[in-house]
Amino acid sequence: MVTETTEERLEKLERTTRRYRLVLAGMGIAVLACAVIWVVLGVAGRAQAQKPGATEKVIRANRFILADDNGVTRAVLKVTENGSELDMCDESGKVGADLNVTADGSALVLRDEKGKGRAILSVLKDAPGLDLYDENGKTRADLNVTADGSALVLRDEKGKGRAIVSVLKDAPGLALYDENGTCHAALVEDKNGAVLGLSDENGRIRATLGPNEHGTSLDLCDEKGQARVGLYVVEGGPGLDLFDKKGKAIWQAPR
């Protein structure tokens, strides 16, 4: 039979599709950022020490620029109205990665040769997240961690979530969606085991398969989501139930 627990878990899975997060991508860049800051401050500090034993002075500025031998900017460390920012550039001076720290959190953006953000790693006030973008700027995958758990969303070329793998506080799950956002298949963990639910084009549950406290059952439902056929296996053996549109049993085997 279709249980309330299964429907509640399906609803929880659908609620895990959340916002595009703002910014992303790798510990290697963060380490490089620290190295740039260390070099800038180290060189500047040595420049202030004109003679042995002299006390190093503190340098205060709102912008540091590192350039190569050809005068091309390769890194910029700056303070803005919204916080601080570190830009790292390629041999042509185009920004390839930028690290931003604001009142809302921090974000690392990795960019392609056209300067478009392709990967964003962010930690906002509430949770961390990772977003991957295609060449058209559409989010194709995002991984989010919140107080309720974690979820990985895989998206199509229009940026719509088509598959969600989630781990909520109580159980993991997998859900598949069509291009209109309707869930057609969901696999969730029940207290008795894993439950598979299949839905029609309107999102109505048409079939469920999984274990329960008495055994294992397969339920087939009508267009209103009402169970009409129940096939089960319990300790006493297998059984088959047929129900009318109101859910009343009209035939059972064995009797």
DRENBA-607460 format. One record per residue (C-alpha): residue in three letters; chain; z, y, x. Coordinates in Angstrom, 1 decimal, padded with zeros to 4 digits. Layout:
// residues N
+------+-------+--------+--------+--------+
: resn : chain :     zz :     yy :     xx :
+------+-------+--------+--------+--------+
:  ALA :     A :      Z :      Y :      X :
...
+------+-------+--------+--------+--------+
This chain:
// residues 255
+------+-------+--------+--------+--------+
: resn : chain :     zz :     yy :     xx :
+------+-------+--------+--------+--------+
:  MET :     A :  000.0 :  000.0 :  000.0 :
:  VAL :     A : -000.5 :  003.6 :  001.1 :
:  THR :     A :  002.9 :  004.8 :  002.3 :
:  GLU :     A :  004.2 :  008.3 :  002.3 :
:  THR :     A :  005.1 :  007.9 :  005.9 :
:  THR :     A :  001.4 :  007.4 :  006.8 :
:  GLU :     A :  000.3 :  010.5 :  004.9 :
:  GLU :     A :  002.9 :  012.6 :  006.5 :
:  ARG :     A :  001.9 :  011.4 :  010.0 :
:  LEU :     A : -001.8 :  012.2 :  009.2 :
:  GLU :     A : -000.8 :  015.7 :  008.2 :
:  LYS :     A :  001.2 :  016.1 :  011.4 :
:  LEU :     A : -001.9 :  015.1 :  013.4 :
:  GLU :     A : -004.1 :  017.6 :  011.6 :
:  ARG :     A : -001.6 :  020.4 :  012.2 :
:  THR :     A : -001.9 :  019.9 :  016.0 :
:  THR :     A : -005.3 :  021.6 :  016.2 :
:  ARG :     A : -004.2 :  025.0 :  017.5 :
:  ARG :     A : -005.5 :  028.3 :  018.9 :
:  TYR :     A : -007.6 :  028.8 :  022.0 :
:  ARG :     A : -005.2 :  029.6 :  024.8 :
:  LEU :     A : -005.9 :  032.5 :  027.1 :
:  VAL :     A : -006.1 :  031.5 :  030.8 :
:  LEU :     A : -006.4 :  028.3 :  033.3 :
:  ALA :     A : -006.8 :  025.9 :  036.2 :
:  GLY :     A : -005.2 :  024.6 :  039.5 :
:  MET :     A : -002.3 :  024.6 :  041.9 :
:  GLY :     A : -004.7 :  025.0 :  044.9 :
:  ILE :     A : -005.6 :  028.5 :  043.8 :
:  ALA :     A : -001.9 :  029.4 :  043.3 :
:  VAL :     A : -001.2 :  028.3 :  046.9 :
:  LEU :     A : -004.1 :  030.3 :  048.1 :
:  ALA :     A : -002.8 :  033.3 :  046.2 :
:  CYS :     A :  000.6 :  033.0 :  048.0 :
:  ALA :     A : -001.3 :  032.7 :  051.4 :
:  VAL :     A : -003.2 :  035.9 :  050.7 :
:  ILE :     A :  000.0 :  037.8 :  049.9 :
:  TRP :     A :  001.7 :  036.4 :  053.0 :
:  VAL :     A : -001.2 :  037.5 :  055.2 :
:  VAL :     A : -001.3 :  040.9 :  053.7 :
:  LEU :     A :  002.4 :  041.6 :  054.1 :
:  GLY :     A :  002.6 :  039.9 :  057.5 :
:  VAL :     A : -000.2 :  042.0 :  059.0 :
:  ALA :     A :  001.0 :  045.2 :  057.5 :
:  GLY :     A :  004.6 :  044.5 :  058.7 :
:  ARG :     A :  003.4 :  043.9 :  062.3 :
:  ALA :     A :  001.4 :  047.1 :  062.2 :
:  GLN :     A :  004.6 :  049.0 :  061.5 :
:  ALA :     A :  006.3 :  047.5 :  064.5 :
:  GLN :     A :  005.0 :  049.8 :  067.3 :
:  LYS :     A :  007.5 :  048.7 :  070.0 :
:  PRO :     A :  009.8 :  045.7 :  070.7 :
:  GLY :     A :  013.1 :  045.9 :  068.8 :
:  ALA :     A :  011.8 :  048.4 :  066.2 :
:  THR :     A :  012.9 :  047.8 :  062.6 :
:  GLU :     A :  010.0 :  046.8 :  060.4 :
:  LYS :     A :  009.4 :  049.2 :  057.5 :
:  VAL :     A :  008.7 :  048.3 :  053.9 :
:  ILE :     A :  005.2 :  049.0 :  052.7 :
:  ARG :     A :  004.8 :  049.9 :  049.1 :
:  ALA :     A :  001.4 :  050.1 :  047.4 :
:  ASN :     A : -000.3 :  049.2 :  044.1 :
:  ARG :     A : -003.4 :  047.6 :  045.6 :
:  PHE :     A : -004.3 :  045.6 :  048.7 :
:  ILE :     A : -007.9 :  044.7 :  049.6 :
:  LEU :     A : -009.0 :  042.0 :  052.0 :
:  ALA :     A : -012.6 :  042.2 :  053.3 :
:  ASP :     A : -014.6 :  040.0 :  055.7 :
:  ASP :     A : -016.4 :  041.1 :  058.8 :
:  ASN :     A : -019.4 :  042.4 :  056.8 :
:  GLY :     A : -017.1 :  044.6 :  054.6 :
:  VAL :     A : -017.5 :  042.4 :  051.5 :
:  THR :     A : -014.3 :  042.3 :  049.4 :
:  ARG :     A : -012.9 :  038.8 :  049.4 :
:  ALA :     A : -009.5 :  039.3 :  047.7 :
:  VAL :     A : -007.8 :  042.1 :  045.8 :
:  LEU :     A : -004.1 :  042.2 :  045.0 :
:  LYS :     A : -003.2 :  044.9 :  042.5 :
:  VAL :     A : -000.7 :  046.1 :  040.0 :
:  THR :     A : -002.0 :  047.2 :  036.5 :
:  GLU :     A : -000.5 :  048.6 :  033.4 :
:  ASN :     A : -000.1 :  045.1 :  032.0 :
:  GLY :     A :  001.3 :  043.4 :  035.1 :
:  SER :     A : -000.1 :  042.1 :  038.4 :
:  GLU :     A : -003.4 :  040.5 :  039.3 :
:  LEU :     A : -004.9 :  038.7 :  042.2 :
:  ASP :     A : -008.7 :  038.4 :  042.4 :
:  MET :     A : -010.5 :  036.0 :  044.9 :
:  CYS :     A : -014.2 :  036.6 :  045.6 :
:  ASP :     A : -017.1 :  034.6 :  047.1 :
:  GLU :     A : -019.3 :  035.7 :  049.9 :
:  SER :     A : -021.2 :  038.2 :  047.7 :
:  GLY :     A : -018.0 :  039.8 :  046.4 :
:  LYS :     A : -018.1 :  038.2 :  042.9 :
:  VAL :     A : -014.8 :  037.2 :  041.5 :
:  GLY :     A : -014.5 :  033.4 :  041.4 :
:  ALA :     A : -010.9 :  033.1 :  040.4 :
:  ASP :     A : -008.2 :  035.5 :  039.2 :
:  LEU :     A : -004.5 :  035.1 :  038.7 :
:  ASN :     A : -002.8 :  037.3 :  036.1 :
:  VAL :     A :  000.9 :  037.9 :  035.4 :
:  THR :     A :  001.9 :  039.8 :  032.3 :
:  ALA :     A :  004.9 :  040.2 :  030.0 :
:  ASP :     A :  003.5 :  037.3 :  027.9 :
:  GLY :     A :  003.2 :  034.9 :  030.8 :
:  SER :     A :  000.8 :  033.9 :  033.6 :
:  ALA :     A : -002.7 :  032.7 :  033.7 :
:  LEU :     A : -005.2 :  031.4 :  036.3 :
:  VAL :     A : -008.9 :  031.6 :  035.5 :
:  LEU :     A : -011.6 :  029.8 :  037.5 :
:  ARG :     A : -015.1 :  031.2 :  037.1 :
:  ASP :     A : -018.7 :  029.9 :  037.7 :
:  GLU :     A : -021.4 :  031.5 :  039.7 :
:  LYS :     A : -022.2 :  033.9 :  036.7 :
:  GLY :     A : -018.6 :  035.1 :  036.6 :
:  LYS :     A : -017.9 :  033.2 :  033.3 :
:  GLY :     A : -014.4 :  031.7 :  032.9 :
:  ARG :     A : -014.8 :  027.9 :  032.8 :
:  ALA :     A : -011.3 :  026.8 :  033.2 :
:  ILE :     A : -008.0 :  028.5 :  032.3 :
:  LEU :     A : -004.5 :  027.4 :  033.1 :
:  SER :     A : -001.8 :  029.4 :  031.4 :
:  VAL :     A :  001.9 :  029.5 :  030.7 :
:  LEU :     A :  002.7 :  031.8 :  027.8 :
:  LYS :     A :  006.1 :  032.6 :  026.3 :
:  ASP :     A :  006.2 :  029.5 :  024.2 :
:  ALA :     A :  004.2 :  026.8 :  026.1 :
:  PRO :     A :  001.7 :  025.9 :  028.9 :
:  GLY :     A : -001.9 :  025.1 :  028.2 :
:  LEU :     A : -005.2 :  024.1 :  029.8 :
:  ASP :     A : -008.6 :  025.1 :  028.4 :
:  LEU :     A : -012.1 :  024.1 :  029.6 :
:  TYR :     A : -015.2 :  026.0 :  028.6 :
:  ASP :     A : -018.9 :  025.3 :  028.6 :
:  GLU :     A : -021.6 :  027.7 :  030.0 :
:  ASN :     A : -021.8 :  029.5 :  026.5 :
:  GLY :     A : -018.1 :  030.3 :  026.5 :
:  LYS :     A : -017.2 :  027.7 :  023.9 :
:  THR :     A : -014.0 :  025.8 :  024.3 :
:  ARG :     A : -014.8 :  022.1 :  024.8 :
:  ALA :     A : -011.3 :  020.8 :  025.6 :
:  ASP :     A : -007.8 :  022.1 :  025.5 :
:  LEU :     A : -004.4 :  020.6 :  026.3 :
:  ASN :     A : -001.3 :  022.2 :  024.9 :
:  VAL :     A :  002.4 :  021.5 :  025.1 :
:  THR :     A :  004.7 :  022.9 :  022.5 :
:  ALA :     A :  008.2 :  022.2 :  021.2 :
:  ASP :     A :  006.7 :  019.7 :  018.8 :
:  GLY :     A :  005.0 :  017.7 :  021.6 :
:  SER :     A :  001.6 :  017.7 :  023.3 :
:  ALA :     A : -002.0 :  017.5 :  022.1 :
:  LEU :     A : -005.4 :  017.1 :  023.7 :
:  VAL :     A : -008.3 :  018.5 :  021.6 :
:  LEU :     A : -011.9 :  017.6 :  022.3 :
:  ARG :     A : -014.4 :  020.0 :  020.8 :
:  ASP :     A : -018.2 :  019.9 :  020.0 :
:  GLU :     A : -020.8 :  022.5 :  021.1 :
:  LYS :     A : -019.6 :  024.8 :  018.3 :
:  GLY :     A : -016.0 :  024.8 :  019.6 :
:  LYS :     A : -014.8 :  022.7 :  016.6 :
:  GLY :     A : -012.1 :  020.1 :  017.2 :
:  ARG :     A : -013.6 :  016.6 :  016.7 :
:  ALA :     A : -011.0 :  014.4 :  018.3 :
:  ILE :     A : -007.2 :  014.9 :  018.8 :
:  VAL :     A : -004.9 :  012.8 :  021.0 :
:  SER :     A : -001.3 :  013.8 :  020.4 :
:  VAL :     A :  002.2 :  012.8 :  021.1 :
:  LEU :     A :  004.7 :  014.4 :  018.7 :
:  LYS :     A :  008.4 :  014.2 :  018.9 :
:  ASP :     A :  008.5 :  010.9 :  017.1 :
:  ALA :     A :  005.1 :  009.1 :  017.8 :
:  PRO :     A :  001.7 :  009.3 :  019.4 :
:  GLY :     A : -001.6 :  009.5 :  017.4 :
:  LEU :     A : -005.3 :  009.7 :  017.5 :
:  ALA :     A : -007.4 :  011.6 :  014.9 :
:  LEU :     A : -011.2 :  012.0 :  014.5 :
:  TYR :     A : -012.8 :  014.9 :  012.5 :
:  ASP :     A : -016.2 :  015.8 :  011.2 :
:  GLU :     A : -018.0 :  019.1 :  011.9 :
:  ASN :     A : -016.3 :  020.6 :  008.8 :
:  GLY :     A : -012.8 :  019.8 :  010.0 :
:  THR :     A : -012.2 :  016.9 :  007.7 :
:  CYS :     A : -010.2 :  014.0 :  009.3 :
:  HIS :     A : -012.0 :  010.7 :  008.7 :
:  ALA :     A : -010.0 :  008.3 :  010.9 :
:  ALA :     A : -006.4 :  008.4 :  012.2 :
:  LEU :     A : -004.3 :  006.0 :  014.3 :
:  VAL :     A : -000.6 :  006.8 :  014.2 :
:  GLU :     A :  002.5 :  005.0 :  015.2 :
:  ASP :     A :  004.8 :  003.9 :  012.4 :
:  LYS :     A :  008.3 :  002.7 :  012.7 :
:  ASN :     A :  006.9 : -000.8 :  012.2 :
:  GLY :     A :  003.9 : -000.4 :  014.5 :
:  ALA :     A :  000.5 :  001.2 :  014.6 :
:  VAL :     A : -001.2 :  002.3 :  011.3 :
:  LEU :     A : -004.9 :  002.9 :  011.0 :
:  GLY :     A : -006.2 :  005.2 :  008.1 :
:  LEU :     A : -009.8 :  005.8 :  007.1 :
:  SER :     A : -010.9 :  008.7 :  004.9 :
:  ASP :     A : -014.0 :  009.7 :  003.0 :
:  GLU :     A : -016.0 :  012.9 :  003.2 :
:  ASN :     A : -013.4 :  014.7 :  001.1 :
:  GLY :     A : -010.5 :  013.6 :  003.3 :
:  ARG :     A : -009.2 :  011.1 :  000.8 :
:  ILE :     A : -007.6 :  008.1 :  002.3 :
:  ARG :     A : -009.7 :  005.1 :  001.4 :
:  ALA :     A : -008.2 :  002.3 :  003.6 :
:  THR :     A : -005.1 :  001.7 :  005.6 :
:  LEU :     A : -004.3 : -001.2 :  007.9 :
:  GLY :     A : -001.0 : -001.9 :  009.6 :
:  PRO :     A :  002.3 : -003.7 :  009.7 :
:  ASN :     A :  005.2 : -002.9 :  007.4 :
:  GLU :     A :  008.8 : -004.1 :  007.0 :
:  HIS :     A :  007.6 : -007.3 :  005.2 :
:  GLY :     A :  004.5 : -008.2 :  007.2 :
:  THR :     A :  000.9 : -006.8 :  007.6 :
:  SER :     A : -001.2 : -005.3 :  004.9 :
:  LEU :     A : -004.7 : -003.9 :  004.3 :
:  ASP :     A : -005.0 : -001.5 :  001.4 :
:  LEU :     A : -008.3 : -000.3 : -000.1 :
:  CYS :     A : -008.2 :  002.9 : -002.2 :
:  ASP :     A : -010.4 :  004.6 : -004.8 :
:  GLU :     A : -011.9 :  008.1 : -004.7 :
:  LYS :     A : -008.5 :  009.5 : -005.7 :
:  GLY :     A : -006.7 :  007.8 : -002.9 :
:  GLN :     A : -005.0 :  005.3 : -005.3 :
:  ALA :     A : -004.6 :  001.8 : -003.8 :
:  ARG :     A : -006.7 : -000.7 : -005.9 :
:  VAL :     A : -006.7 : -003.7 : -003.6 :
:  GLY :     A : -003.9 : -005.0 : -001.4 :
:  LEU :     A : -004.4 : -007.8 :  001.1 :
:  TYR :     A : -001.2 : -008.8 :  002.9 :
:  VAL :     A :  000.5 : -011.5 :  005.0 :
:  VAL :     A :  004.2 : -011.9 :  004.8 :
:  GLU :     A :  006.7 : -014.6 :  005.8 :
:  GLY :     A :  005.9 : -016.5 :  002.6 :
:  GLY :     A :  002.2 : -016.5 :  003.3 :
:  PRO :     A : -000.9 : -014.4 :  002.5 :
:  GLY :     A : -001.5 : -012.6 : -000.8 :
:  LEU :     A : -003.9 : -010.5 : -002.7 :
:  ASP :     A : -003.1 : -007.8 : -005.3 :
:  LEU :     A : -005.5 : -005.9 : -007.6 :
:  PHE :     A : -004.4 : -002.7 : -009.3 :
:  ASP :     A : -005.7 : -000.5 : -012.0 :
:  LYS :     A : -006.4 :  003.3 : -011.6 :
:  LYS :     A : -002.7 :  004.0 : -012.4 :
:  GLY :     A : -001.4 :  001.7 : -009.7 :
:  LYS :     A : -000.3 : -001.1 : -012.1 :
:  ALA :     A : -000.9 : -004.7 : -010.8 :
:  ILE :     A : -003.6 : -006.4 : -012.9 :
:  TRP :     A : -004.0 : -009.6 : -010.8 :
:  GLN :     A : -002.1 : -011.2 : -008.0 :
:  ALA :     A : -002.5 : -014.3 : -005.9 :
:  PRO :     A : -000.5 : -016.3 : -005.4 :
:  ARG :     A :  001.3 : -015.7 : -008.8 :
+------+-------+--------+--------+--------+
